[in-house]
Amino acid sequence: MIDTRLAGQNVLVTGGAGNIGAAISRAFAAQGARVAIHYLAQDPPAPTDAAWAHITPAAQEGERLAAELGNGSFAVSADLSEAEAPSLLVRDVAARVGAINVLVNNAAHCETPDTVDTLTPGSLDRHYRVNAIAPALLTAEVARLRRGDDPLCVINITTDAARAFPGQTGYGTSKGALEALTRSTALDLAARGIRVNAVAPGPVQTGWIGEGLLAQAAEIVPMGRVGEPADIADAVVFLASHQARWITGQVLQVAGGHAL
């Protein structure tokens, strides 16, 4: 067995109550970590020209997951599209646990339509606020509040749509910005011993892929299947572990060979 050295560490997972986020939360708890499970209590009303493509778990799911995980894990709500929310979230979690050792920027905003022909200032603003600006502010705040040489690393969840994915212009480009942020902050924070990496999932079954699309998706993935949330969670835990202690500034594609 590999000792990840994550037992007793404090982990903040944004969007940690459902789907990939819940799998990440469970994976860290299985290593003995205490998990702060961030969730958005409810989606704001969608504008008339768009629909939300993501599903926000009910608030009770965050509390239920925290109780399931144990280890002192707890749920905390924040709307990361609001300018002050990232700083307030980090400070709230730090006030409860004393230090954050791992930040997983998993929360994301995705809406449809999202093509180059349907782009609006509002849609770009909504995508970038949650997918790029909030992770930047969260990263800056956890670095600012770090205590001495306490272990600290950041893992950003991007997407292989950041490479090329027709019909996801705002989403894909905002995730591309998150990958650039990964490299930039990794260089800025390396001298302090803070690592920053990213995981880029390919097609993952979180309930949105119907049977017909599932077969099509499996055909275009070289390894012959779509991903499961646990596939992503295991990669995230690896990047947070002691085994990845000299890895920083990397975007690890976890996609079964998709979009290479």
N, C-alpha and C positions, 0 to 999 in steps of 0.2 A: 504494500500500500504506500502511496505517495503522501507525505505529510505536507499539506498545502499551507500550513501555518495560518489558517484563517479562523481557527477556534478562538472565541472570545473577542473577535474583531467586530466593529460596528459598520454595517453596510447600509447605504441609502440607495434604494432602487426606485427611480421615478417610473411611473406607470407600472408599479410592481404588483398590482392586484389581479391582473388577468392575463391570459394567454402567455406570450413569451416572458412578460414581466413576472408573472406568477411562477413560471418554471425557474427563472433566475433566482427569485426569492427563495424558493424551496431548495435549490441547489446550494446556496450559501448557508442556509439553516442546517442542511445535512452535514456541512463542514464545521458546525458548531458556532457559526456567527450569529450575532443579533442583527435582525433586519428591520430597518425602517421602511415600511411599505407605503410609498406615496401613491395617491390616487386622485383623480379628478372626480369630485362628487357627482357632477352631472354635466353633460355637454351644454354649452350656451346655445340659444336658438340659432339654427342655421340661417344664413342669409337667403334671400329669395332666389339667388342665382347659383346656389351650390347645395350639396348634401354631404354630410359627414360620412366618410368611408370607414371610419374606425368605430369601434363599439366600446363605450365607457362602462366598466363594471359598476354595479350598484355599490353604494357606499358600504353596505353590510358585508360585501365580499372582502374588502380590505380588512375589516375587523375579524371576520371569520378566518381568513388566511393567517393573520397574526396569531390568533389563538391556536391554530393548527401547528404553526412552526415552533412556538415556544421560544426558549432561549432569551426571553425578554423582548421578543419582537413586538412591534406595534405599528399601527396604521396612522397615516397623517395625510391630510388633504391640502391641496393647493392648486390653483389655476395658473399654470406656468405661462399662459399667454399674457398675464398681467406683469407689468414692469418690475414691481417690487417683490413679486412672489418667490423667485429663486432665492434671493438673499434671506427672506423671511423663513422659507422652508429650511434652509441649511441651519439657520440660527435656532429654529425650533427644535430640530433633531439634535443639534449639538448641546442644547440646554438639557435635553433628556438623557443623553448617553455620555456626554463629556468630550467625545472626539469622533470624527468620522474617518474611518480607515479606507473605505472603498466607496466610491461614487459610481453608480451605473446610470448613465443618461439614456434611459430606454423610452421614456414617454415621447409620443409622436403625434403629430396632427396630419391627417390625410383626408382629402375631400375630392369629390367629383362634381362637375367635369374638371379636368386638370390638363387640358391640351394647350398648345401654344395659341390656338385660335380662341380659347375661352379664358385666357389669363386676365385677371383684373388686379388692380392695386390691392384690393381687399384680400383676394385669395393668396397672393404672394406674401402679404403681411402676416396672415394667419399661419401659413406654413413656416415662415422664417422665425416668427416669434417663439414657437414651441420647439421646432426642430434644430435651430441653430443658435438663436439668441439666448434662450433659457439655458442650454447646456454650457454656453460660454460663461454666463453669469454664475451658474452653479459651480463650475470648476474654479472660477476666480474666488468664490466665497469659501469653498472648502480649503483651498490653498491658504487663504488669508487667515482662517481660523485654526489651522494646523498647530498642534502643540509640540514645540521642539522638534525632535526627530521621530515623532510618532509615524508609523507606516501609513502611507497614503498613496492610492492609485486611483485612476479614473478610467472607466471603460465606456466608450460611446457606442451606441447601437445605430448603425447606419443601414444601408441596403445596397444590394447590387443594382438597384435602379439608379444609384448615383453614377453608374458608368453609362448606361443608356437604357431607357425604358419608355418607349412611346406612350403618350397618354398620361404621364406622371411628371409633368414639367415642374410645377412648383414643389411637389414632394421630392422628386429626384434631385433637383438643384439645391434645395435646402439641405438635403442629406449630403450632397457633395460639399457644401460649405462646412458641414459637421466633420467630414473627413479632413478638410483643410485645417479646421480648428484643432483636430487631433494632432496633426504634425506640428502646428505652430505652438500649441501649449506644451507639447512634449519637449520641444527645444527650450522654451522659456523656463520650464520647471525642472529640467533634468539635473541642474546643479544643486537643487534642493533635495534630490533623491525622490522626487515625485514622478511616477510613471503615468503616461497617458497613451492608451491604445484604443482601437475600435474593432468591433465585430460587424461584418457586413453579411446579413442573412440573404439567402436566395428565397425561392418560394417555400413558405412554411405554412403548414395546415394549422390554422387557428380557428377554423370553423367557417372561413369565408370561401373556401374552394369546394365547389359542388362536385358531384361524381364525374360529370362530363369534363369539366375543366381539370379535375384531378388527374384524369388519364392523359390529357393533353400536356399538363405540366410535367408529369413523370417522363413523358417522351422527350422533352427538351432538356432534362437534367441528365448529364452523362452517367451519373451513378444510378439512374433508373427509378428514383423516388423523390417526392417532395420531402422537405424537412419537417421535423417535429420540434416543438418548443424546447425539449430537452437537448436537442443537438446544439442549439444556440447557447443554452444555459451552461452546458459543459465547457464550451469554448470561453465563455465569460469568466467562469471560475478559474480556468487555467491561467488566463491573463492576469487575474488578481492574485494568483498563488505565488509562493516562494520560488517555484520552478521557473516562473517567467520574470525573475528579478532583474534581468539585464535586457529586457525587451521593452522598448518604448517607441512611440511615434509610428506604430504599425497599424495597418488596416487588414485584419484577418478575414478573408472571405470564407464563410461557412455556408456553402451552397451546393455541395455535391458536384462541383465542376460547372455549374450554371454561370453563364455570362463571363466566361474567361476570355 
